[in-house]
């Protein structure tokens, strides 16, 4: 069984991924078994890498962008961090003093690795250095020294966290732009002590250039190239060994961003991160001519897609691995006015229905790129809904990255707002980021409904059980949303369920129909076809690993008279309810090819 699962996962990897995975693993083994030779080789690469000048004017724009992002991410916690108390993802570790910081911190808990990665990014160093003060500079110097002392390259596991190329890429950007800001704030960039930070930046640059994540590709590899581009912004000329950097960076952008502007990994959060990196790459000025115009076009289309993936509250939808607060959207792209109507991200696989502050976002795409679906959730045909600007139907967000029950739960179909099959998954998840068998969703032709805004999709994730699933949406702005789900296949009997997740800040009132109340809005749930259970307490994770109360309403499908056909129809209405016929809609959905 494990061999089969491995094959279903590995067969999608491309040749470069296989080749560079073996190459990087081999380097890591050499680092531990033949430390002297491996270290000497890398040290030679470091020595021939020119030292960046943080006072280069090209870095000014990059530094201003990064400062705004880091102030949004950790600006409110700088005093605690200065005292040695760090909080990431709701988990606080108090070292008591910066001198006692433990870069190898591990309690054996779920997401210690992700916590260490964020500690190693050193994003907090940016606002400290931006102050121009000697005390803040001394803090950063102390941290760089302790990081190097505690994380030699021959240490077991060091390439998974502190010297992971992704971590080193973040750290390179943060320290280099921090020095730029320090100088512009009146700090003396001629101090000998600053050479230690600059030398660490050079070390990170040489290490990343020697170890780009071509085995993982996508957002990781793009981050590597963006970090090198930022480093080159501090140089007079591109190093000879990096002559192909502009070309490979453009190629990575083309892998990450699709023709419709959406991110290939299909996570609105990683889309936001990718758009931020596009801006940094463009500002680095290493790419010119027609390729610079190409970057501008990618950034323009990605900014439009970001608006289509956002709710009226200004923040992103939570499909796949996504959470709020990782990147403040306002620091990446100015909010765009979206015309009312239907907007399709055909390649990314999302549909947006909108008028005013009533917005439905519909997931009708694949789980991610076949070569790297690491951030996929089983959210096929899931729907998020804002009413009057307030989120009403939500995807669960992300509870964990470490392998275990929390990770499995938040990725499972049973936790999302899509039609699913009990005790079955449309995606074969394993470990934290592995995917074996995987289904797909797609947009199909709309039904002939009276709803002003409509969208219809199907998914084949249960094809191994002989089941096909379809969903149709009809939105009457200011009035209601009709959701009709259909299961085709005899195996669906007594197993076909749709679950809807509502944030806990909506209060539940039960009368003849279930109603939810929040901020003066009242939403009534009318089940037209299907068997509704009682509203149950549930949980969602709008911020990483930080659970918040929610309500879950589950509807079991009814047989529709034809063998092997089951369906539900539910109307959420917050105005005069539209006159709809759920059975008629399901019949049309059944006949749709």
C-alpha positions in Angstrom: 0.0 0.0 0.0 2.8 2.4 0.9 4.7 1.5 -2.3 1.5 2.3 -4.3 1.0 5.6 -2.5 4.6 6.6 -3.1 4.2 5.8 -6.8 1.0 7.8 -7.1 2.9 10.7 -5.6 6.3 10.5 -7.2 5.1 9.8 -10.8 4.1 13.4 -11.1 7.5 14.8 -10.3 9.5 16.2 -13.3 13.1 15.3 -14.1 14.6 18.4 -12.5 12.8 17.6 -9.2 14.2 14.1 -9.1 17.7 15.2 -10.1 18.0 18.1 -7.7 16.4 16.2 -4.8 19.1 13.6 -5.0 21.7 16.3 -5.5 20.7 18.3 -2.4 20.3 15.2 -0.2 23.8 14.1 -1.3 25.2 17.5 -0.3 23.6 17.3 3.1 25.2 13.9 3.7 28.6 15.2 2.6 28.2 18.2 5.0 27.9 15.8 7.9 30.3 13.0 6.8 33.0 15.1 5.1 32.5 18.5 6.8 35.9 19.9 6.0 35.8 19.3 2.2 32.2 20.4 1.9 32.8 23.5 4.0 35.9 24.4 2.1 34.1 24.2 -1.2 31.3 26.4 0.0 33.7 28.8 1.6 35.5 29.3 -1.7 32.1 30.1 -3.3 31.5 32.6 -0.5 34.9 34.3 -1.0 34.3 34.8 -4.7 30.9 36.3 -4.1 31.2 40.1 -4.0 30.1 41.9 -0.9 26.9 43.8 -1.3 26.7 47.5 -0.6 23.5 48.2 1.5 23.7 51.9 0.6 23.0 51.2 -3.1 20.0 53.5 -4.1 18.3 50.5 -5.8 17.8 48.9 -2.4 15.8 51.9 -1.1 12.5 50.9 -2.7 13.0 47.3 -1.8 13.8 48.2 1.8 10.7 50.5 2.1 8.5 47.6 0.9 10.0 45.1 3.3 9.8 47.4 6.2 6.1 48.0 5.7 5.5 44.3 5.5 7.5 43.5 8.6 6.0 46.3 10.6 2.6 44.8 9.8 3.8 41.3 10.7 5.7 42.0 14.0 5.7 45.7 14.7 3.4 45.3 17.7 5.7 42.6 19.3 9.1 44.3 19.0 9.5 45.2 22.7 8.7 41.6 23.7 11.1 40.2 21.1 13.9 42.6 22.4 13.4 40.9 25.8 13.8 37.5 24.3 10.1 36.6 24.0 9.0 35.5 20.6 5.5 34.7 19.4 4.7 33.0 16.0 1.4 31.5 15.1 0.0 32.0 18.5 2.8 30.1 20.2 5.0 32.1 22.6 8.5 31.1 23.7 10.2 33.2 26.3 14.0 32.7 26.3 14.3 35.3 29.1 16.9 37.3 27.2 18.3 37.5 23.7 21.6 36.2 24.9 19.8 32.9 25.8 18.0 32.4 22.5 17.9 28.8 21.3 17.8 28.6 17.6 17.3 24.8 17.9 14.2 25.2 20.1 12.0 22.2 20.1 9.4 21.1 22.6 8.4 18.1 20.5 5.2 19.8 19.6 3.4 19.9 16.3 4.8 22.9 14.5 8.2 23.5 16.1 9.8 23.3 12.7 7.6 26.1 11.3 8.2 28.1 14.4 12.0 27.8 14.0 11.8 28.7 10.4 10.1 32.0 11.3 12.7 32.6 14.0 15.4 32.1 11.4 13.8 34.5 8.9 14.8 37.4 11.3 12.0 39.6 10.0 12.0 41.4 13.3 15.6 42.7 12.5 14.2 45.0 9.8 12.4 47.5 12.1 15.2 47.2 14.7 17.8 48.2 12.2 15.5 50.8 10.6 15.6 52.8 13.9 19.2 53.7 13.3 20.0 53.2 16.9 23.1 51.5 18.3 21.1 49.4 20.8 19.0 47.9 18.1 22.1 47.3 16.0 23.8 45.5 18.9 20.8 43.2 19.2 21.0 42.2 15.6 24.7 41.6 15.7 24.3 39.4 18.8 21.6 37.4 17.0 23.6 36.8 13.9 26.6 35.7 16.0 24.6 33.3 18.1 22.8 31.9 15.0 26.1 31.1 13.3 27.6 29.6 16.5 24.6 27.3 17.2 24.0 26.2 13.7 27.2 24.7 12.1 26.6 23.0 8.8 27.5 19.6 10.2 24.6 19.7 12.7 21.9 17.1 12.2 18.7 18.8 10.8 20.2 22.2 10.2 19.3 22.1 6.5 15.6 21.6 7.4 15.3 24.9 9.3 17.9 27.5 10.0 20.0 26.7 6.8 17.0 25.7 4.7 17.5 27.7 1.5 14.0 29.2 1.9 14.9 30.4 5.4 18.3 31.7 4.3 16.5 33.6 1.4 14.2 35.4 3.9 17.1 36.1 6.2 19.3 37.5 3.4 16.5 39.9 2.3 15.7 41.0 5.8 19.3 41.7 7.0 20.4 43.4 3.8 17.4 45.8 3.6 17.7 46.3 7.4 21.2 47.6 6.9 20.0 49.9 4.1 17.3 51.3 6.4 19.9 51.6 9.2 22.1 53.8 7.1 19.3 56.0 5.9 18.1 56.5 9.5 21.6 58.0 10.4 23.4 54.8 11.5 27.0 54.5 10.6 27.4 51.9 7.9 31.2 52.2 8.2 31.3 50.4 11.5 33.6 47.3 11.4 30.9 45.3 13.3 28.6 45.7 10.4 30.9 43.6 8.3 29.7 40.6 10.4 26.1 41.1 9.2 27.2 41.8 5.6 29.3 38.8 5.6 26.4 36.7 6.8 24.3 38.1 4.0 27.1 37.1 1.5 27.2 33.7 3.1 23.4 33.3 2.7 23.6 34.5 -0.9 26.4 32.0 -1.8 24.6 29.2 0.0 21.3 29.9 -1.7 23.0 30.2 -5.1 24.6 26.9 -4.6 21.4 25.2 -3.2 18.3 26.6 -5.1 15.3 24.5 -4.3 14.9 23.1 -7.8 13.6 19.9 -6.2 10.6 21.7 -4.7 10.3 24.5 -7.3 7.2 26.9 -7.3 7.1 29.4 -4.4 10.3 28.1 -2.7 12.4 28.4 -5.8 11.0 31.8 -6.7 11.9 33.0 -3.2 15.5 31.8 -3.7 15.8 33.8 -6.9 14.1 36.9 -5.5 16.6 36.8 -2.6 19.5 36.6 -5.0 18.0 39.5 -7.0 17.8 41.6 -3.9 21.4 40.8 -3.1 22.4 41.8 -6.7 20.6 45.2 -6.1 23.4 45.9 -3.7 26.1 45.2 -6.3 27.5 47.2 -9.2 27.4 44.3 -11.6 25.9 40.8 -11.7 28.4 38.1 -10.6 29.7 36.0 -13.5 28.5 32.8 -11.8 25.0 34.3 -11.6 24.8 35.4 -15.2 21.6 33.3 -15.8 19.8 34.7 -12.8 17.5 37.0 -14.8 16.4 34.2 -17.1 15.8 31.6 -14.4 13.9 34.1 -12.3 11.6 34.9 -15.2 11.1 31.2 -15.8 10.2 30.7 -12.1 7.7 33.6 -12.3 6.1 31.9 -15.3 5.8 28.6 -13.4 4.2 30.3 -10.4 1.7 32.6 -12.1 -0.9 31.4 -14.6 -2.3 33.2 -17.6 -5.3 34.5 -15.6 -2.9 36.1 -13.0 -3.7 33.4 -10.4 -1.0 31.5 -8.5 -0.4 27.9 -9.6 -0.5 26.5 -6.1 -4.1 27.8 -5.8 -3.7 29.2 -2.3 -4.8 32.8 -1.9 -2.2 33.3 0.8 0.6 32.0 -1.4 -0.7 34.1 -4.2 -0.3 37.1 -1.9 3.3 36.1 -1.0 4.1 35.5 -4.7 2.8 39.0 -5.7 5.0 40.5 -2.9 8.0 38.7 -4.4 7.1 39.9 -7.9 7.4 43.5 -6.6 10.7 42.8 -5.0 12.1 41.1 -8.1 11.0 44.1 -10.3 12.4 46.6 -7.9 15.8 44.8 -7.9 16.3 46.1 -11.4 18.2 43.0 -12.5 15.6 42.4 -15.2 15.3 44.9 -18.0 13.9 45.4 -21.5 10.9 43.4 -22.6 11.3 41.0 -19.6 10.7 44.0 -17.3 7.5 44.7 -19.1 6.6 41.0 -18.8 7.1 41.3 -15.0 4.9 44.3 -14.9 2.2 42.5 -16.8 2.4 39.5 -14.4 2.1 41.9 -11.4 -0.9 43.7 -12.9 -2.8 40.5 -13.6 -1.8 39.0 -10.2 -3.1 42.1 -8.5 -6.5 41.8 -10.3 -6.6 38.1 -9.3 -5.9 39.0 -5.7 -8.9 41.3 -5.6 -11.1 38.5 -7.0 -9.8 36.2 -4.3 -10.6 38.7 -1.5 -13.7 39.4 0.5 -15.2 42.9 1.0 -13.4 43.1 4.4 -10.2 43.5 2.3 -8.6 40.1 3.2 -8.2 36.8 1.3 -10.4 33.8 1.1 -9.1 30.7 3.0 -9.0 28.0 0.3 -6.2 25.4 0.5 -3.3 26.3 2.9 -4.2 29.9 3.8 -4.6 32.1 6.8 -5.0 35.7 7.6 -2.2 37.9 8.9 0.8 36.3 7.2 1.1 39.3 4.8 -1.0 42.5 5.2 -2.7 42.7 1.8 -2.7 46.5 1.8 1.1 46.5 1.8 1.2 44.4 -1.4 -1.5 45.7 -3.7 -4.0 48.6 -3.5 -7.6 47.3 -3.3 -9.3 47.3 -6.7 -12.9 48.1 -7.5 -14.5 44.9 -8.8 -17.4 45.4 -11.2 -20.6 43.6 -10.2 -21.3 40.3 -11.9 -19.4 37.1 -12.5 -15.6 36.9 -12.8 -13.8 33.7 -13.7 -10.2 32.8 -12.9 -10.2 30.0 -15.5 -6.7 28.7 -15.0 -6.5 29.0 -11.2 -10.0 27.5 -10.9 -12.1 30.0 -9.0 -15.3 31.9 -9.8 -16.4 35.1 -8.0 -20.1 36.2 -8.0 -20.6 39.7 -6.7 -22.9 42.7 -6.4 -22.2 45.3 -3.7 -21.0 43.7 -0.6 -22.6 40.3 -1.3 -19.8 38.1 -2.6 -19.6 34.3 -3.3 -16.2 32.7 -4.2 -16.4 29.2 -5.7 -13.6 26.7 -5.8 -13.7 24.8 -9.1 -10.1 23.9 -10.0 -7.5 21.2 -9.4 -5.9 20.7 -6.0 -2.7 22.3 -7.3 0.1 21.7 -9.8 0.7 18.0 -10.2 4.5 18.5 -9.5 3.8 20.2 -6.2 0.3 20.1 -4.7 1.8 20.5 -1.2 -0.7 23.2 -0.1 -3.8 21.4 -1.3 -6.9 20.9 0.8 -9.9 18.7 -0.2 -12.0 21.8 -0.8 -13.4 20.9 -4.3 -16.6 22.9 -5.0 -16.3 24.7 -1.6 -18.0 28.1 -1.4 -17.2 31.1 0.7 -19.8 33.8 1.1 -19.9 37.3 2.5 -23.2 39.0 3.2 -23.2 42.8 3.5 -19.4 42.7 3.8 -19.5 40.1 6.7 -18.1 36.6 6.1 -20.9 34.0 6.5 -19.7 30.8 4.9 -16.0 30.2 5.5 -13.4 27.6 4.6 -11.7 26.3 7.8 -8.3 27.8 7.3 -5.1 26.0 8.4 -4.7 24.3 11.8 -1.2 22.9 11.4 1.6 22.1 9.0 3.2 19.3 11.1 2.0 15.8 10.3 -0.7 14.5 12.6 -4.4 14.7 13.4 -4.7 18.5 13.2 -3.1 18.6 9.8 -5.2 15.7 8.5 -8.4 17.2 9.8 -8.1 20.7 8.4 -7.2 19.3 5.0 -10.1 16.7 4.9 -13.2 17.1 2.7 -15.4 16.7 5.8 -14.2 20.1 7.1 -14.9 22.2 4.0 -18.0 23.8 2.5 -18.2 21.4 -0.4 -20.2 18.3 -1.1 -18.4 15.2 0.0 -18.7 11.4 0.8 -18.5 10.2 4.4 -15.4 8.2 5.2 -13.8 8.9 1.8 -11.4 11.5 0.5 -11.1 13.0 -3.0 -7.4 13.5 -2.4 -4.9 11.0 -0.9 -3.0 13.0 1.6 0.0 11.7 3.5 2.5 13.3 5.8 2.4 17.1 5.8 2.6 18.0 2.1 2.4 14.8 0.1 -0.4 14.0 -2.3 -0.9 10.6 -4.0 -4.2 10.1 -5.9 -5.8 13.4 -6.5 -9.1 14.4 -8.1 -9.9 17.6 -10.0 -12.7 20.1 -10.2 -13.8 22.1 -13.2 -16.3 24.7 -14.4 -19.1 23.3 -16.5 -21.9 25.1 -18.4 -24.3 27.1 -16.3 -27.9 26.0 -15.5 -30.8 27.9 -16.9 -31.8 29.5 -13.6 -33.6 32.7 -12.7 -30.7 33.8 -10.5 -28.9 36.9 -11.8 -25.5 35.4 -11.0 -24.8 31.7 -11.5 -21.9 29.2 -11.6 -21.7 25.4 -11.9 -18.9 22.9 -11.4 -18.1 19.2 -11.0 -15.4 17.2 -9.4 -14.1 13.6 -9.9 -12.3 13.0 -6.7 -14.6 10.1 -5.8 -14.3 8.5 -9.2 -12.4 5.5 -7.6 -15.8 4.9 -5.8 -17.8 5.3 -8.9 -19.2 8.7 -7.8 -19.3 12.0 -9.5 -20.2 15.2 -7.6 -21.7 18.5 -9.0 -22.6 21.8 -7.5 -24.6 24.7 -8.8 -24.8 28.2 -7.2 -27.4 30.9 -7.8 -26.9 34.3 -6.2 -29.7 36.9 -5.9 -27.7 39.9 -4.5 -29.4 41.4 -1.5 -31.6 38.4 -1.2 -30.1 34.9 -1.1 -27.8 32.2 -2.3 -29.1 28.8 -3.6 -26.7 25.9 -3.4 -27.6 22.6 -5.1 -25.4 19.5 -4.8 -25.7 16.3 -6.7 -24.1 12.9 -6.3 -24.2 10.4 -9.2 -23.4 6.8 -8.4 -24.9 4.0 -6.4 -22.1 4.1 -3.8 -23.3 7.5 -2.6 -26.3 6.1 -0.8 -26.3 7.2 2.9 -22.8 8.7 2.4 -23.5 11.9 0.5 -23.3 15.0 2.8 -22.8 18.7 2.4 -21.4 20.6 5.4 -21.5 24.4 5.8 -19.2 26.2 8.2 -20.3 29.6 9.7 -18.1 31.7 12.0 -19.0 31.7 15.7 -19.6 35.5 15.7 -22.9 34.7 13.9 -25.4 33.9 16.6 -27.8 31.0 16.1 -31.5 31.4 16.5 -33.8 28.4 15.9 -37.4 28.7 14.8 -39.1 27.0 12.0 -35.9 27.5 10.1 -32.4 28.1 11.4 -31.4 31.7 11.4 -28.0 33.4 12.1 -27.7 37.0 13.3 -24.6 39.3 13.2 -24.1 43.0 13.0 -27.8 43.7 12.1 -27.8 41.0 9.4 -30.2 38.0 9.6 -29.7 35.0 7.5 -32.3 32.2 7.3 -31.4 28.7 6.2 -34.2 27.0 4.2 -33.5 23.3 3.4 -35.4 22.6 0.2 -34.1 19.0 -0.3 -32.1 17.0 2.1 -32.1 16.0 5.7 -30.7 18.6 8.0 -29.1 17.8 11.3 -28.9 20.2 14.2 -26.3 23.0 14.1 -23.2 21.7 15.8 -20.3 23.5 17.5 -17.2 23.5 15.3 -13.9 25.2 14.9 -12.1 27.2 12.2 -8.6 28.6 12.0 -8.6 32.0 10.3 -5.1 32.5 11.7 -2.6 29.7 11.6 -3.2 27.1 14.4 -5.4 29.6 16.3 -8.8 28.0 16.5 -12.0 30.0 16.8 -15.6 28.9 17.4 -17.8 28.1 14.4 -21.1 26.5 13.7 -21.5 23.5 11.4 -24.7 22.6 9.5 -24.7 19.2 7.8 -27.2 18.1 5.2 -27.6 14.5 4.2 -28.6 14.0 0.5 -31.9 12.5 -0.5 -32.5 10.0 -3.3 -34.1 11.8 -6.2 -36.1 8.9 -7.7 -33.5 7.7 -10.2 -31.3 4.9 -9.0 -27.9 6.3 -8.0 -28.9 9.9 -7.9 -28.9 11.9 -4.7 -29.1 15.6 -3.9 -29.5 18.5 -1.6 -30.8 22.0 -2.2 -30.4 24.8 0.4 -31.3 28.4 0.3 -29.5 31.0 2.5 -31.5 34.2 2.3 -31.0 37.6 4.0 -33.7 39.5 2.1 -37.0 38.7 0.4 -36.5 35.0 -0.4 -36.4 34.3 -4.2 -38.9 31.8 -5.5 -36.8 28.7 -6.3 -37.5 25.1 -7.0 -34.8 22.9 -5.6 -35.9 19.8 -7.3 -36.1 21.4 -10.7 -32.6 22.8 -10.3 -31.3 19.4 -9.3 -32.9 17.8 -12.3 -31.2 20.3 -14.6 -27.9 19.6 -12.8 -28.4 15.9 -13.4 -28.9 16.4 -17.1 -25.9 18.7 -17.4 -23.1 17.1 -19.3 
